[in-house]
Each structure stands twice: as structure tokens, then as C-alpha cells.
Amino acid sequence: MKFLTPKQKTFYDDNGYVVLDLLTAEEKDELCEEYDQLFEAKKQFDLEATWQGDWSDQKEKKEVKSIHGLQMHSAVFTRLLLHQKLLDACEDVMETPNILLHHTKAHTKPPGIGSPFPMHQDYHYFPFEKDSMVAVFISLDAADPSNGGLCVYPGSHKLGPQEDISTAPGFHYLSQDKFPIDKATPLTLERGQIVIFSYLLVHGSYDNTSDRVRRMFLIQLMSAEDIATHKIHLSECQGMVLRGRCSSRDADIKSRHKKYVSQENSVKGM
């Protein structure tokens, strides 16, 4: 083990998640400052990402602002992807020294009107053969149920994939009767704390009914030895090696521009 204690690893194996303190005060401050400046600089774009579908009967307008691929917008978040302690912890959890980036995203829930996220499994967005995928959830604010904090069903990762009942293309969620949010375990987090959890863990988050913002940054990681069962949710820098190596990646000289030629032809055909 490089970072986790045996007790923490056992907790993760049993529950599907673990809460960690990894960041220094200076790192937290830098991330929060850059995060706020980035959202301010991008506010002219459509950032609305409220979960769609018939999972909720709420009538009032809710909001959640989101930016994907933050490493494409700011070097601060690129450096975070290579954080040694973070990768040490992920290596312990994932049980592999070869770690690849899948994608990153940030969600901000504004005070009073922050939208909830229904109970779901990340699996349905990007299924893999060996289920190696983990989420690294970085809470940039103190978070609890009142300001839209995260909640989980401990041990639900052992159930395997559950039925996706979404009626909205591009969105996935489980039966809210089978996994009601009021029966979930809320995670009360301090500013800068990190939750690493399996993509099979059933989780969601609450409305922000408080006068406090709830900001988060999320990194999805996969093992270099794992294989996607569907080519979906393709993202910037996907497959970037953050630790170890990717022995299976195509290195044929004739393939070096294949992805980009395909994209160029697609643009020309529009």
C-alpha cells in the first residue's frame, strides 16, 4: 500500500468508497481560486447541466453549472491529475500501477436553487469489462445535505450493474423507489476532502437549499488493463497515462493521425 492504511482499504472494499485528506491548505486555495475564475471566464457559454428525465416531480426551477475537461481550460487542473498522493491512493484502491484518465468535470450548485442528482451508477455512462473505473470526487466546499452534498448506498457496488430506467437520452438513473435518496447515507465533507468511489456505487446528491455554494471537481480514472464495452462518453485527453504505462495502446506509425483524419473528414462532410 502506498497511501491507504489497511483499515481504509478494507473500508473501501466493503463499502465502495473511502474519504481521504490529501490536499494541503495551499493546494485547496489554489484550486478554489482557479475554479471560480474559470467559471467566471466561461459564463457566456451554456453551462446548465441539470439532470433530465422523469425521476423527479419537482416543479420549481433548479440549476447546476458544469464544465467538462477542466485540464483543457487550466494548467492548475492538469497538474492536479498528476498529484502523487492522489495517484498513490488511487493505485491502492484500483490495485494497478497503470492508471489512465477517462475524463474530468466540475459541477457547481448555486445557493438556494442547486439541483439534485438522482441515484445512479456511473457504470451506465461508460461500462468497462473489468469494472476498474473509479471516481475521484473533490469537495471544494464544506458539504452536507443542506447545500447539495453527496450521498451513497454503502456496499451497493457489490450488487453489480442495476437497471437503468432513464427516459432521457444522455442521462442515466436507477429506480428512485428501489434506491430512495432519503434512505441513502449522506457524506458530510470538509473543504478539500476527497472521496474515491467505485463506478458501480449507487450515489446521488441533494438539492442545495442553503445559502452556501457547493463546488466539486471530479476525475474519472480507469485501469490500462481494462477495456470499454461501448465506445461512448469520449472525452478530451481520454486514455492519457497518469501513472505507469499503457502497453496495449496502438503504436503503429500508420495509425498516428487516424483519429484526427477521421475528425477532419467528419467536419468536411458537414
C-alpha positions as CSV (number, residue, x, y, z in Angstrom):
1,M,0.0,0.0,0.0
2,K,1.4,3.4,-1.0
3,F,-1.1,5.7,0.8
4,L,-4.1,4.0,2.3
5,T,-3.9,2.2,5.6
6,P,-5.1,-1.4,5.7
7,K,-8.2,-0.2,7.6
8,Q,-9.0,2.3,4.8
9,K,-8.5,-0.3,2.1
10,T,-10.9,-2.7,3.9
11,F,-13.4,0.1,4.3
12,Y,-13.3,0.7,0.5
13,D,-13.6,-2.9,-0.4
14,D,-16.6,-3.3,1.9
15,N,-18.4,0.0,1.2
16,G,-17.3,1.0,-2.3
17,Y,-15.9,4.4,-1.3
18,V,-13.3,6.0,1.0
19,V,-13.0,9.6,2.3
20,L,-9.4,11.0,2.3
21,D,-7.4,14.1,3.3
22,L,-4.8,14.6,0.6
23,L,-4.5,18.3,-0.2
24,T,-2.6,21.0,1.6
25,A,-4.2,24.3,2.6
26,E,-2.3,26.0,-0.2
27,E,-3.5,23.4,-2.8
28,K,-7.1,23.9,-1.7
29,D,-6.8,27.7,-2.0
30,E,-5.3,27.4,-5.5
31,L,-7.9,25.1,-6.8
32,C,-10.8,27.2,-5.4
33,E,-9.4,30.4,-6.8
34,E,-8.8,28.9,-10.2
35,Y,-12.1,27.2,-10.2
36,D,-14.0,30.4,-9.5
37,Q,-12.0,32.4,-12.1
38,L,-12.6,29.7,-14.7
39,F,-16.4,29.6,-14.2
40,E,-16.5,33.4,-14.4
41,A,-14.4,33.4,-17.6
42,K,-16.8,30.8,-19.2
43,K,-20.1,32.2,-18.1
44,Q,-21.0,33.3,-21.6
45,F,-21.3,29.7,-22.6
46,D,-24.2,27.3,-21.8
47,L,-23.1,25.6,-18.6
48,E,-26.5,24.3,-17.4
49,A,-26.4,20.6,-16.6
50,T,-29.5,19.8,-14.5
51,W,-30.3,16.1,-14.7
52,Q,-33.1,15.4,-17.2
53,G,-35.8,12.7,-17.1
54,D,-38.9,11.8,-15.1
55,W,-37.1,10.8,-11.9
56,S,-38.4,13.9,-10.1
57,D,-41.8,15.7,-9.8
58,Q,-40.2,18.9,-8.6
59,K,-41.8,21.9,-10.4
60,E,-39.5,24.7,-9.2
61,K,-36.5,25.7,-11.4
62,K,-33.2,24.3,-10.3
63,E,-29.7,24.9,-11.6
64,V,-26.3,23.2,-11.7
65,K,-23.4,24.7,-13.7
66,S,-20.9,22.4,-15.3
67,I,-17.6,22.5,-17.2
68,H,-16.1,19.3,-18.6
69,G,-12.4,18.6,-19.3
70,L,-11.0,21.3,-17.0
71,Q,-7.5,20.2,-17.9
72,M,-8.2,21.7,-21.3
73,H,-9.0,25.1,-19.7
74,S,-6.5,25.4,-16.9
75,A,-3.0,24.1,-16.1
76,V,-3.9,24.1,-12.4
77,F,-6.2,21.1,-13.0
78,T,-3.7,19.5,-15.4
79,R,-1.2,19.5,-12.5
80,L,-3.8,18.0,-10.2
81,L,-4.1,15.0,-12.4
82,L,-0.5,14.1,-11.6
83,H,-0.8,14.7,-7.8
84,Q,1.5,12.0,-6.3
85,K,-0.5,11.3,-3.2
86,L,-3.8,11.2,-5.1
87,L,-2.4,8.7,-7.6
88,D,-0.9,6.7,-4.7
89,A,-4.3,6.4,-3.2
90,C,-5.9,5.5,-6.5
91,E,-3.3,2.8,-7.1
92,D,-4.1,1.3,-3.8
93,V,-7.9,1.3,-4.5
94,M,-7.6,0.2,-8.1
95,E,-4.9,-2.4,-7.4
96,T,-2.9,-1.4,-10.6
97,P,0.1,0.7,-11.2
98,N,-1.2,1.6,-14.7
99,I,-3.8,4.4,-14.4
100,L,-5.4,6.2,-17.3
101,L,-7.6,9.3,-17.4
102,H,-11.1,8.9,-18.6
103,H,-12.5,12.4,-18.1
104,T,-12.9,15.3,-15.7
105,K,-15.8,17.6,-14.9
106,A,-16.8,20.3,-12.4
107,H,-20.3,20.9,-11.0
108,T,-21.4,24.0,-9.1
109,K,-24.7,24.1,-7.2
110,P,-25.7,27.7,-6.5
111,P,-27.2,28.6,-3.1
112,G,-30.9,28.0,-2.7
113,I,-31.6,26.6,-6.2
114,G,-28.9,24.0,-6.7
115,S,-30.3,20.9,-8.5
116,P,-30.2,17.4,-7.0
117,F,-28.7,14.4,-8.9
118,P,-30.8,11.2,-8.8
119,M,-29.4,8.0,-7.5
120,H,-27.4,6.4,-10.3
121,Q,-24.3,4.4,-11.1
122,D,-21.6,5.9,-13.3
123,Y,-21.3,2.5,-14.9
124,H,-24.1,3.2,-17.3
125,Y,-22.2,6.2,-18.8
126,F,-19.1,4.2,-19.6
127,P,-19.2,0.4,-19.0
128,F,-15.9,-1.5,-18.8
129,E,-15.2,-5.2,-18.8
130,K,-13.3,-5.4,-15.5
131,D,-15.1,-2.5,-13.7
132,S,-11.9,-0.8,-12.8
133,M,-13.3,2.7,-13.1
134,V,-13.2,4.9,-10.1
135,A,-14.4,8.5,-9.4
136,V,-12.2,11.0,-7.5
137,F,-14.7,13.5,-6.0
138,I,-13.0,16.6,-4.7
139,S,-15.3,18.7,-2.5
140,L,-14.1,22.3,-2.8
141,D,-16.6,23.4,-0.1
142,A,-17.7,22.0,3.2
143,A,-20.6,19.9,2.0
144,D,-23.6,18.3,3.7
145,P,-27.2,17.5,2.7
146,S,-28.3,21.2,3.1
147,N,-26.0,22.5,0.4
148,G,-26.4,19.6,-2.1
149,G,-23.8,17.2,-0.7
150,L,-23.1,13.7,-1.9
151,C,-24.9,10.6,-0.7
152,V,-24.3,6.9,-1.2
153,Y,-25.6,3.4,-0.7
154,P,-22.6,1.8,1.1
155,G,-21.8,-1.7,-0.3
156,S,-24.0,-1.3,-3.4
157,H,-21.0,-1.7,-5.7
158,K,-21.2,-5.4,-4.8
159,L,-24.7,-5.6,-6.5
160,G,-23.2,-5.1,-9.9
161,P,-24.9,-3.0,-12.6
162,Q,-28.5,-2.1,-11.7
163,E,-31.3,-1.4,-14.1
164,D,-31.1,1.9,-15.9
165,I,-34.7,3.3,-16.1
166,S,-33.9,6.7,-17.6
167,T,-36.3,8.2,-20.1
168,A,-34.0,11.0,-21.2
169,P,-31.3,10.4,-23.8
170,G,-27.8,11.0,-22.5
171,F,-28.9,10.7,-18.8
172,H,-28.9,7.6,-16.7
173,Y,-30.5,6.9,-13.3
174,L,-31.9,4.0,-11.3
175,S,-35.3,3.4,-9.7
176,Q,-35.8,6.1,-7.1
177,D,-38.2,3.8,-5.3
178,K,-35.6,1.0,-5.1
179,F,-32.9,3.5,-4.1
180,P,-34.7,6.5,-2.4
181,I,-32.4,9.4,-1.7
182,D,-33.8,9.7,1.8
183,K,-32.5,6.2,2.7
184,A,-29.0,6.9,1.3
185,T,-26.1,7.7,3.6
186,P,-25.1,11.4,3.4
187,L,-21.4,12.2,3.3
188,T,-20.5,15.3,5.3
189,L,-17.3,16.5,3.9
190,E,-14.8,19.2,4.9
191,R,-13.4,21.7,2.4
192,G,-10.9,19.9,0.2
193,Q,-11.7,16.4,1.3
194,I,-11.7,13.7,-1.4
195,V,-14.0,10.7,-1.9
196,I,-12.8,7.9,-4.1
197,F,-15.6,5.6,-5.1
198,S,-16.3,2.7,-7.5
199,Y,-18.3,3.5,-10.6
200,L,-20.7,0.7,-9.5
201,L,-21.5,2.5,-6.2
202,V,-25.1,3.8,-6.2
203,H,-24.9,7.5,-5.4
204,G,-26.6,10.9,-5.9
205,S,-26.7,14.3,-4.3
206,Y,-29.2,16.6,-2.6
207,D,-30.8,19.9,-3.5
208,N,-28.9,23.0,-2.4
209,T,-31.4,24.6,-0.1
210,S,-28.8,26.6,1.9
211,D,-27.2,30.0,1.5
212,R,-23.9,28.3,0.6
213,V,-22.5,27.3,-2.8
214,R,-21.4,23.7,-3.4
215,R,-18.5,23.3,-5.7
216,M,-16.9,20.0,-6.8
217,F,-14.3,18.7,-9.2
218,L,-14.4,15.1,-10.4
219,I,-11.8,12.9,-12.1
220,Q,-12.7,9.5,-13.6
221,L,-9.9,7.0,-13.9
222,M,-9.6,3.6,-15.4
223,S,-7.0,0.8,-15.4
224,A,-4.8,0.5,-18.5
225,E,-5.7,-3.2,-18.5
226,D,-9.4,-2.6,-18.7
227,I,-11.4,-2.4,-22.0
228,A,-14.5,-0.3,-22.7
229,T,-17.5,-2.4,-23.7
230,H,-19.0,0.5,-25.6
231,K,-17.3,3.4,-27.3
232,I,-19.3,6.1,-25.6
233,H,-18.6,9.2,-23.5
234,L,-15.5,10.1,-25.5
235,S,-13.7,13.0,-23.9
236,E,-10.6,15.2,-24.3
237,C,-7.4,13.5,-23.1
238,Q,-9.2,10.2,-22.7
239,G,-6.6,7.4,-22.3
240,M,-3.8,9.8,-21.1
241,V,-1.4,7.8,-18.9
242,L,-1.2,9.4,-15.5
243,R,0.8,6.6,-13.9
244,G,2.7,3.6,-15.2
245,R,2.2,2.7,-18.9
246,C,-0.4,1.5,-21.4
247,S,1.1,-1.5,-23.1
248,S,-1.9,-2.2,-25.3
249,R,-2.1,1.2,-27.0
250,D,-1.6,1.2,-30.7
251,A,1.8,2.5,-31.7
252,D,1.6,1.7,-35.4
253,I,3.1,4.6,-37.4
254,K,0.3,4.4,-40.0
255,S,-2.3,5.0,-37.2
256,R,-0.7,8.1,-35.7
257,H,-3.1,10.5,-37.4
258,K,-6.1,8.2,-37.7
259,K,-8.3,9.8,-35.1
260,Y,-7.6,13.3,-36.4
261,V,-8.1,12.4,-40.0
262,S,-11.5,10.9,-39.1
263,Q,-12.4,14.1,-37.3
264,E,-11.3,16.3,-40.3
265,N,-13.4,14.2,-42.7
266,S,-16.4,14.5,-40.4
267,V,-16.1,18.3,-40.3
268,K,-15.7,18.4,-44.1
269,G,-18.8,16.4,-44.6
270,M,-21.0,18.7,-42.5
